[in-house]
Amino acid sequence: MPIFNSIWEIFTYDLGLDLGTANSMVYLRGEGIVVFEPSVVAIDKRTKQVLAVGQAARQMIGRTPANIVAARPLKDGVISDFDTTQAMIHHFIKSAHNNYIKGFKIPRPRIVVGVPSSVTEVERQAVIDAAKTAGAREVFIVEEAMAGAIGIGLPIEDASGSMIVDIGGGTTDIAVLSLGDIVVDNTIRIAGDEMTQDIVDYVRDKYNILIGERSAEDVKIEIGSASPLKQEKEVALQGRDLLTGLPKSIKFTSTEVREAIMVSLSQITEAVKDAIEDTPPELLKDIFNDGIYVAGGGALIRGLDKFWKEELNMPINIINEPMAAVAKGTAKMLDHIDLLQRVQKSWEEII
């Protein structure tokens, strides 16, 4: 028979939330990932009414009339629109409660939210306020690198070094962990969104064609790679000819996508090298033996492990379900409140 710390735990539930720039995930204890949606909200500007959240809102990007805006309320991993973020978090909490909670429970959960380590105290407080306003009873904030490491089962509390690189939509979090804390931290606001923009810029500069963000992202996912493929691919890409103003279609190859995203990927690689250079020798020895663990949506780039193995001279581990690592870690931390409170206190002292 389960032992509850308080009467609240019988009637409520706990959630881990990876509040990402591009996608958000909710992990429900006992169920797993219960919400996985784009971090997009569609709002009627005249009435301020939320029309859609998540995938339904993403489908509206670039296709709405003037009075409706479909946009991401987070930029570079932090809140840029408080009210819209609050509405999005409320939608995620409601979805988790309505669709997955068995029996009657009060929808006021404890929530652990993963955020980039580079956020300021003001940005951190904005996340807490948005989650509480959306219905959370208690909110804990943890660094995405720490949550990701816990989510994939790295031995972070041991006296050994572990290194994780989490490539999200708005930020890349790079961290070396040991004895339950972060020893080296290097977070940059260059990640998947910048790679998408690289493709938009590349097509515009080379072909004088303007394509949308969604089209560029779809191409990146479909044929993007960090290393040459055994068989290079191509897709048809449509956009507006900037010279004539008329629609135009071109064949766009995986070689060109690789050339485009290498602009941002090279910057991320340099940031990883900087973190390696700052790592104490004894911990670096552990990392060299165990390898660097890669999480986040960017881990799905084909050939990234091969590219980094050559660039960094290190074993590279692309984890299973890399996009879920942070959400899993936030939920796991709810089972280890002592670690969660220690991490929370340690971070509060830093910022």
C-alpha positions in Angstrom: 0.0 0.0 0.0 1.5 3.4 -1.0 2.6 5.8 1.7 1.7 9.4 1.0 3.6 12.4 2.4 0.4 14.3 2.8 -3.3 14.1 2.3 -2.8 16.3 -0.8 -0.9 13.5 -2.6 -4.0 11.3 -2.6 -6.1 13.8 -4.4 -3.7 15.5 -6.7 -1.0 14.5 -9.2 2.5 15.6 -10.2 3.8 16.6 -13.6 7.2 17.1 -15.2 7.1 19.9 -17.8 9.7 20.5 -20.5 8.7 24.0 -21.6 10.5 24.2 -24.9 10.8 26.9 -27.5 9.7 24.6 -30.3 7.9 21.8 -28.5 6.6 21.1 -25.0 6.2 17.8 -23.2 4.4 16.8 -20.0 5.4 13.7 -18.1 2.8 12.3 -15.7 4.1 10.1 -12.9 2.9 6.5 -13.5 1.8 7.2 -17.1 4.9 8.6 -19.0 4.7 11.3 -21.7 1.0 12.4 -21.9 1.4 15.6 -23.8 3.8 16.3 -26.7 2.8 19.4 -28.7 4.4 22.3 -30.5 4.8 25.4 -28.3 2.4 27.4 -30.4 -0.7 29.3 -29.5 -3.3 30.9 -31.8 -5.1 34.0 -30.5 -7.7 36.3 -31.8 -6.1 39.8 -31.4 -9.4 41.6 -31.1 -11.0 39.4 -28.4 -7.7 38.0 -26.8 -9.4 34.6 -27.0 -7.2 31.6 -27.3 -8.3 29.7 -30.5 -5.9 26.8 -30.5 -2.9 25.4 -28.8 -0.2 23.0 -29.9 -0.4 21.1 -33.2 -3.7 22.7 -34.1 -2.1 26.2 -33.7 1.0 25.2 -35.6 -1.1 24.3 -38.6 -2.3 28.0 -38.6 1.2 29.6 -38.8 1.4 31.7 -41.9 -2.2 30.9 -42.8 -4.2 33.2 -40.5 -6.2 36.3 -41.3 -5.0 39.7 -39.9 -7.0 39.4 -36.7 -5.5 36.0 -35.7 -1.9 35.4 -34.7 -0.3 32.0 -34.4 3.1 32.2 -32.7 5.4 30.8 -30.1 5.1 32.5 -26.7 8.7 31.5 -25.8 11.9 32.7 -27.4 15.3 31.2 -26.8 13.8 29.0 -24.0 12.3 31.8 -22.0 8.9 33.5 -21.8 8.4 36.4 -24.3 4.6 36.6 -23.8 3.4 35.9 -20.3 -0.4 35.7 -20.9 0.0 33.4 -23.9 2.4 31.1 -22.1 0.0 30.9 -19.1 -2.7 29.9 -21.5 -0.5 27.2 -23.1 0.6 25.8 -19.7 -3.1 25.7 -18.6 -4.0 23.8 -21.7 -1.2 21.2 -21.0 -2.3 20.8 -17.4 -5.9 20.4 -18.4 -5.0 17.9 -21.1 -3.1 15.8 -18.7 -5.8 15.8 -16.1 -8.8 15.3 -18.4 -7.3 12.6 -20.6 -5.1 10.5 -18.3 -6.1 10.9 -14.6 -8.0 7.9 -13.5 -10.7 8.7 -10.9 -11.4 12.0 -9.2 -8.4 14.2 -8.5 -8.1 17.9 -7.9 -6.3 19.5 -10.8 -3.7 21.4 -8.8 -0.5 19.5 -9.4 3.1 20.0 -8.2 5.1 20.8 -11.4 8.8 20.6 -12.1 9.8 22.8 -15.1 13.0 22.4 -17.0 14.5 25.7 -18.2 17.9 26.8 -19.7 20.6 27.5 -17.1 21.1 30.9 -18.8 17.7 32.3 -17.6 17.7 35.3 -15.4 16.0 35.6 -12.0 13.2 37.6 -13.7 12.8 35.0 -16.4 12.8 32.2 -13.9 10.1 33.9 -11.8 8.0 34.5 -14.9 7.9 30.7 -15.5 6.9 30.1 -11.8 4.2 32.7 -12.0 2.8 31.4 -15.3 2.6 27.9 -14.0 1.0 28.9 -10.7 -1.5 31.1 -12.5 -2.3 28.2 -14.8 -3.2 26.0 -11.8 0.0 24.5 -10.3 0.0 24.1 -6.5 3.8 24.2 -6.3 6.4 24.9 -8.9 10.1 23.8 -8.9 12.5 25.1 -11.5 15.5 23.0 -12.6 18.1 23.4 -15.3 17.5 21.4 -18.5 20.9 19.9 -18.5 20.4 18.5 -15.0 16.9 17.3 -15.8 18.1 15.7 -19.0 21.0 13.9 -17.3 18.6 12.5 -14.7 16.1 11.6 -17.4 18.6 9.4 -19.3 20.0 7.8 -16.1 23.5 9.3 -15.9 25.2 8.7 -12.5 25.2 12.4 -11.6 25.6 11.9 -7.9 28.7 9.8 -8.2 32.3 11.2 -7.9 32.7 10.9 -11.7 32.2 13.2 -14.7 29.2 13.0 -17.0 28.7 15.3 -20.0 25.4 16.1 -21.7 24.6 18.3 -24.7 20.9 19.1 -25.0 20.1 20.7 -28.4 16.6 22.2 -28.2 14.7 24.6 -30.3 15.9 27.9 -28.7 19.0 26.9 -26.7 21.8 24.3 -26.5 22.6 23.4 -23.0 26.0 21.9 -22.4 27.0 20.6 -19.0 29.5 18.5 -17.1 28.0 17.0 -13.9 29.6 15.4 -10.8 28.5 14.8 -7.2 24.9 16.0 -7.9 25.9 19.4 -9.3 26.9 21.1 -12.5 30.7 21.6 -12.7 30.9 23.2 -16.1 28.0 25.0 -17.7 27.9 26.5 -21.2 24.5 27.4 -22.6 24.1 29.2 -25.9 21.0 30.5 -27.6 21.8 28.8 -30.8 19.9 25.6 -31.6 17.3 24.1 -33.8 15.5 27.4 -34.6 18.7 28.9 -35.9 19.3 25.9 -38.1 15.8 26.4 -39.6 16.6 30.1 -40.2 19.9 29.1 -41.8 17.9 27.2 -44.4 15.6 30.1 -45.0 18.6 32.4 -45.5 20.4 29.9 -47.7 17.5 29.5 -50.1 17.0 33.2 -50.2 20.6 34.0 -50.9 21.2 31.2 -53.4 17.9 31.0 -55.3 16.3 34.4 -54.6 13.3 32.4 -53.2 11.5 33.2 -49.9 10.3 30.1 -48.0 8.4 29.9 -44.8 9.7 28.8 -41.4 7.5 25.7 -41.5 8.8 24.6 -44.9 12.4 25.1 -43.8 11.8 23.1 -40.6 10.1 20.3 -42.6 13.1 20.1 -44.9 15.5 20.0 -42.0 13.7 17.1 -40.5 13.2 15.2 -43.7 16.6 15.4 -45.3 18.9 17.3 -42.9 22.3 15.8 -41.8 25.6 16.7 -40.2 27.6 14.2 -42.2 27.4 13.0 -45.8 24.7 10.4 -46.4 25.3 7.1 -48.1 22.7 8.2 -50.6 22.0 11.9 -50.7 18.4 13.0 -50.9 16.3 15.8 -52.5 12.9 17.3 -52.0 10.7 19.7 -54.0 10.7 23.1 -52.2 8.2 25.8 -53.0 8.4 29.5 -52.2 8.0 33.0 -53.7 10.4 34.2 -56.3 11.8 37.5 -54.9 12.5 38.8 -58.4 9.0 38.2 -60.0 6.9 37.8 -56.9 5.4 34.6 -58.3 5.5 31.1 -56.9 8.5 28.9 -57.8 9.6 25.4 -57.1 13.1 24.0 -56.9 14.9 20.8 -56.1 16.7 21.1 -52.8 19.2 18.5 -51.8 20.5 17.1 -48.5 23.9 18.4 -49.4 22.6 21.9 -49.5 20.7 21.5 -46.2 23.9 20.3 -44.6 25.8 23.3 -46.0 23.1 25.6 -44.6 22.8 24.3 -41.1 26.5 24.0 -40.7 26.5 27.7 -39.9 24.8 27.1 -36.6 26.1 23.6 -36.0 29.7 24.9 -36.2 28.9 27.4 -33.4 27.4 24.7 -31.3 30.5 22.5 -31.9 32.7 25.4 -30.7 30.6 25.8 -27.6 31.0 22.1 -26.8 34.8 22.4 -27.3 34.9 25.4 -24.9 33.1 23.2 -22.3 35.6 20.4 -22.8 38.5 22.8 -22.3 37.0 24.1 -19.0 36.5 20.6 -17.7 38.9 19.4 -14.9 41.3 16.7 -16.1 40.0 14.0 -13.8 36.5 14.5 -15.0 37.5 14.7 -18.6 39.1 11.3 -18.2 35.7 9.9 -17.2 34.0 11.6 -20.1 36.5 10.3 -22.6 35.8 6.8 -21.4 32.0 7.1 -21.3 31.4 9.6 -24.1 29.2 12.7 -24.5 25.5 12.1 -24.3 23.3 14.1 -26.7 19.7 14.9 -26.1 17.0 17.2 -27.5 15.5 17.4 -30.9 18.9 18.3 -32.4 20.2 14.8 -31.5 18.0 13.5 -34.3 20.1 15.2 -37.0 21.5 12.4 -39.1 25.2 11.7 -38.8 25.7 14.1 -35.8 27.5 11.3 -33.8 29.9 10.7 -36.7 30.5 14.5 -37.2 31.2 15.1 -33.5 33.3 12.0 -33.1 35.7 13.4 -35.7 35.5 17.0 -34.5 35.8 16.4 -30.8 37.8 13.1 -30.7 35.3 11.7 -28.2 32.7 8.9 -28.2 29.3 10.3 -28.9 26.1 8.7 -27.5 22.8 9.6 -29.2 20.3 8.6 -26.5 17.0 6.8 -27.1 14.0 9.2 -27.3 16.3 12.2 -27.0 13.4 14.7 -27.1 11.9 13.2 -24.0 15.0 13.3 -21.8 14.2 16.6 -20.0 10.5 15.8 -19.4 11.5 12.4 -18.0 14.1 13.9 -15.7 11.7 16.6 -14.3 9.2 13.8 -13.4 11.9 11.6 -11.9 13.0 14.4 -9.6 9.6 14.4 -8.0 10.6 11.0 -6.6 13.7 12.5 -5.1 12.6 15.6 -3.4 15.8 15.9 -1.4 17.8 16.1 -4.7 15.2 18.5 -6.2 15.4 20.8 -3.2 19.2 20.7 -3.2 19.4 21.5 -6.9 16.8 24.3 -6.5 18.7 25.8 -3.5 22.1 25.5 -5.3 20.8 27.2 -8.4 19.0 30.0 -6.4 22.4 30.7 -4.7 24.1 31.0 -8.1 21.5 33.3 -9.7 
